[in-house]
Amino acid sequence: MSTVVIVTWRGLGHLAACLDAVAAQDRPHRTLVIDNGSSDGTARLLAEHPSKPRTLRLSSNKGYAGALAAALSIVDTPFMAWLNDDAEPARDWLGALEDTLAKAPEAAAAGSRLERPDGSPQSLGVRLTADGHGADLTEPAPDVFGFCGGAVLLRTDVLREIGGVPAEFFCYYEDTDTAWRLRLAGWDIRQVATARVVHLHGASTAPGSPRFHRWNERNRLLMLLRCAPAGVAVRQLVKFAVLTAVLPFRGEPEAPNFRLTLRLSVLAAILTRLPSTLRARRDIAAGATLDRGEVWAAWAGS
């Protein structure tokens, strides 16, 4: 049995379609909606929807990662699905993911095929780049490092064992960080081509905005400090800091992620979180069965 966890924030314009698609699944399941303190009428929609989903309303917006962490504390089914509120899974989506994990006891997560409304692929899994980014694959690959967190099924007990969801990430990279920790703990990750999900992408956040880039840059570095070999993490942090230092001499860049104020705020956030991040790194190492270098060598640049 699975619990499908839908995280929403001001999702009034698209949440009903997501709930309809989840209710139409051909596999029995439970539905849990985490409402990040929406003020747009989402609460009323949830109360009136025919599927009557269980709802946990948070007092404020905790982001996607914070909401998933809150959900994990109350999910009591063997499997937990993460689903964006702007996603519409096909009727056999959940069944395809459950069947994959049932046939692969060595796998702890099964990722979906996320498509744009025009049918073009948005994510067919996630690869780990040579500089430590998690990048969506748009062509089929025989193996994937990780999954897109917008639609994935995980073994609930394994997710708890590896430390749960990094709530402090707020939004972005919580999925690649989770993939890292699963890999370090010796678990496999599968990509399921038949588990189709239509995804609006960016309905709640604006990809390309300063806020988007701030979360992405900060969380990539936090993920590497938590999970990657020390040399890789330090090299990427130093590279980020050096590039930030020379920006005043290069003129005002057009790309938001190269704006000085944004990058300085990222570095400040990293410095503030460094003690807790290093403690998390120690805890991750304590539960690992593979060396960080082994995982990096196997997947970086794939």
Salt bridges, closest charged atoms under 4 A:
ASP20 OD1 - HIS49 NE2 2.68
ASP35 OD2 - ARG57 NH1 2.80
GLU48 OE2 - ARG44 NE 2.93
ASP76 OD1 - ARG30 NH1 2.52
ASP85 OD2 - HIS14 NE2 3.26
ASP86 OD1 - HIS199 NE2 2.90
GLU98 OE1 - ARG27 NH1 3.10
ASP99 OD1 - ARG27 NH1 3.18
GLU106 OE2 - ARG190 NH2 2.36
GLU115 OE2 - ARG113 NE 2.62
GLU115 OE1 - ARG196 NH2 2.95
ASP131 OD1 - HIS133 ND1 2.92
GLU168 OE2 - ARG226 NH1 3.41
ASP177 OD1 - ARG181 NE 2.68
ASP177 OD2 - ARG226 NE 2.80
ASP188 OD1 - ARG183 NH1 3.07
ASP188 OD2 - ARG190 NE 2.95
ASP283 OD1 - ARG282 NE 3.59
